[in-house]
Amino acid sequence: MGVEIAGAGLDSLLDPFSRCLDAESALRVTEFRVDQGVQARVHHLAERANNGALSEDELNEYESHINAADLISILKLKAGLLLKADDD
């Protein structure tokens, strides 16, 4: 599956979800920040990955964090677009 197809599939799942948000919820999504402890763990795993020192379990954990961060970024973008559309 190509990146464009995968992205379109994800978009078709998340667009209806984002339309469920009211303005207050959308604002809260845009303001969401990852816990500092989680950020520190991801930074640690990233350093180990850059040095080629990740165990298989650490690699799985790191990939999970990256996937979650990507999903959160997309949701934040969609919530921001929803808020912008409400302002127009």
C-alpha positions in Angstrom: 0.0 0.0 0.0 1.4 3.4 -1.0 1.8 6.3 1.4 -0.9 8.3 -0.5 -3.4 5.4 -0.2 -2.6 4.8 3.4 -2.9 8.6 4.1 -6.2 8.7 2.3 -7.5 5.8 4.3 -6.5 7.4 7.6 -8.0 10.7 6.5 -11.3 9.0 5.7 -11.3 7.6 9.3 -10.3 10.8 11.0 -12.4 13.3 9.2 -15.7 12.0 10.6 -14.1 11.8 14.0 -12.9 15.4 13.9 -16.4 16.6 12.9 -17.7 15.1 16.2 -15.7 17.7 18.2 -17.3 20.8 19.5 -15.3 24.0 19.7 -14.2 23.4 23.3 -13.1 19.9 22.6 -11.3 20.9 19.4 -9.5 23.6 21.4 -8.5 21.1 24.0 -7.1 18.8 21.4 -5.0 21.6 19.8 -3.6 22.4 23.3 -2.7 18.8 24.1 0.9 18.3 25.2 2.7 15.0 25.8 3.8 14.4 29.4 7.4 15.4 30.0 8.2 11.8 31.3 7.0 10.4 28.0 9.0 13.0 26.0 12.1 12.1 28.0 11.6 8.4 27.3 11.1 9.0 23.6 14.2 11.2 23.5 16.2 8.4 25.2 14.9 5.8 22.7 15.7 8.1 19.8 19.3 8.5 21.0 19.6 4.7 21.3 18.1 4.3 17.8 20.5 6.8 16.3 23.4 4.7 17.9 21.9 1.4 16.6 21.5 0.2 20.2 17.8 -0.5 20.5 16.7 -3.9 21.6 13.7 -5.4 19.8 11.4 -4.4 22.7 12.7 -0.9 22.6 12.3 -0.6 18.9 8.7 -1.7 19.2 8.1 0.8 22.0 9.8 3.6 20.0 7.7 2.8 16.9 4.6 2.8 19.0 5.5 6.3 20.3 6.2 7.6 16.8 2.9 6.2 15.5 1.0 7.7 18.4 2.7 11.1 17.9 1.8 11.0 14.2 -1.8 10.3 15.0 -1.9 13.0 17.7 -0.4 15.5 15.2 -3.0 14.7 12.6 -5.8 15.0 15.1 -4.4 18.4 16.3 -4.3 19.6 12.7 -7.9 18.5 12.0 -9.1 20.2 15.3 -7.3 23.4 14.3 -8.9 23.3 10.9 -12.3 22.8 12.5 -11.7 25.8 14.8 -10.5 27.9 11.8 -13.6 27.0 9.9 -15.8 28.0 12.8 -14.1 31.4 12.9 -14.7 32.0 9.1 
